[in-house]
Amino acid sequence: MSKEAAHHHTQAAEHHEHAARHHREAAKHHEEGNHLAAAHHGHLANGHHVHAVEHAEHAAKHHIEAHGDR
């Protein structure tokens, strides 16, 4: 695996972890009745998800460039 692909996999994982933390915070705030804070954390979670997907796509691109479409 290329260093760039490894970097993108690592970044994707970190963004997934951040998204999970924000989803947990959103759930906690919903349980406490603080729906505005829950929405905020849900929005942050979604942003991290988007970045995770972008990094995963870049990693896939590097795999294809290195190994063809197999």
RAZIKA-V306254 format. One line per field, one symbol per residue. ss: DSSP state (H for helix, E for strand, L for the rest). phi: phi as a letter, one per 20 degrees, with the letter a starting at -180 (. if undefined). A space follows every 10 residues. Layout:
ss=???
phi=???
//
This chain:
ss=LLHHHHHHHH HHHHHHHHHH HHHHHHHHHH HLLLHHHHHH HHHHHHHHHH HHHHHHHHHH HHHHHHHLLL
phi=.fffffgfff fgffffffff fffffffgff fenefffffg fffffffffg ffffffffff gffffecmee
//
